Amino acid sequence: MKINSEPDNHDPFSFKFSNNNITKLQNLKNLNIPIISNDKKMDKNLKNLPDIIPIKPMKFDEADFEVSESTLRKYPFSIAVSNNPLINKETEPVKTFKRLKGVSYELYKIGSTSVSKPIFKSNLFSLTYYHPNHFMSKIRKSKPGIWISAQTNVPYNNETLIPKGKNSNSNSNSNININKSPFKLAVNRTKLRKLIKKLFFKNYLELNAPDGFYNFKFRKFPKDEKDQELLKSEITKALNQVKSTDISVFSNAIKFADSRIDWKLVDSTCRKFQLSKIVPHFSNNISNKKRK
């Protein structure tokens, strides 16, 4: 069936159809719509349909919705975006891994200029730790805070591509990655986060690890029980590394972050999203321009 987009007799509700088996509705006052049918019973029912009344098009008149600037000022500027506020001095440490949370994404973007180097690296993941006085740790939503991310732009577990054919040239375009990165699937990322939170929290309590923000970035996905055992061992090593690091390392990182953060933007963002006020730890290390 072909439909001619040109209206018939300038009627926007009537179009030309090119088909031999077309029966037109009769006795319709407002419309002349051709109906395709090969069923006699259906034809009879169609002829008994009531009249069709077209719906009037909606018209929008700006005058009906006029809002003055003074009226807008009466409404709050803030936007409630989360039921999980930032931590404060009264915030209790979490008692189960299910309560572990990350950070405020809006503030995290502001703090991207103050990131620290990883404190631990392995074939599976890297861990960056932020002391409670660090900006990144002040914007977390739980004690401790945890962030788990993964690389999705690399072959499966960073392994080389597998040739498509038995005799394929390894440098040819015929190579394919049979096992694509598992991190591309949301279900795998969810499973990984749940597993990591469980292992992390267990070690966190057993090792009496310090409070703060733990940022994990994974390179490889644990494929089997052997990988999971390795993962447990690596997380233990990572938390022990945090415990054994000299406090001066964290102090320098805090000073660096405080000097890099745009505190004026932090203040406005906190007001906008109804978040508690955040101030630099080393106020004498901040320029007047960024403190205003």
C-alpha positions, 0 to 999 in steps of 0.5 A: 500500500502506498500513501500519497502525502498530498491531501485530497481536495485540500482536506487535511483529513483525507488522503489518496490510497492506491489499493484495489481493496479499499472500502470507504466509510459512508455517512460521515459528515466531517471526514472522508477517510478510506479504510482498507478491508477484505472482510465483509463483516468488518465493512458492515461494522465500519459503516455503522460507526458514529460520526467522527468529530475532529478535536480542535487544535490546542492554542497557547496564549502566553498572556494566560501564563504571564509570570512577573519577575517579582513573582519568581523571586518569591519562590526558593532558588534551591532544588532538592535533588537527594534524600542523602545529605552530606555527612557532618559531625553528628553523622554515625558510621554505617553499620552495614555495607548496604548503607555505604554511599558515594559523594555528591556528583555536582560537588565531585565535578568541582573537586576534579581539579584536586584529585590525589594519586592512587595510594595502591595499585594492582592488576585488578584495581587502583585505590585513591584514599581521601582523608576526612579533612580533604574536600573529596571526603567532605562531600561524601554521603556516608562514613566511610564513603566509597566510589566504585568505577570501572574502565569500559573502553578496554578489551575484556580484562585488558587481554589482547584481541582474539583473531576471528579466523584460525588463519587470520592475521593478528593485525588485520581488521578481521580481529574481534573482541569475543569477550567484550568488557563486562563493565559495559553491562549494567548488571555486571557493574551492579554485581561488582559494586555489591561484591566490592562493598561487601569485601571492603566493609568486612576488611574495613571493620576487621582492620580498623581502617581509618574513616574517609573516602575510598575511590576504587577504579577497576581494570579487571572483572573477577571471572572466577573463584580464583579471581575473587580470592585474589580480590579479597587479598588485594583489598586487604593490602590496599586498606593496610597501605592506607593505614601505614601511610604517613599522615603528612602525605594526606596533609599535603593532599588536603592543602593542595586541594584547598588551594585548587578548589573554587570555593565560591562555586562550592558555596553557590552549589551547596545553596542550590542543592540544599547541601550543608556548607563546606569550608576549606580545612586550611583557610590560610592557604586559600586565596581571597579570590576563591574565599569570597 
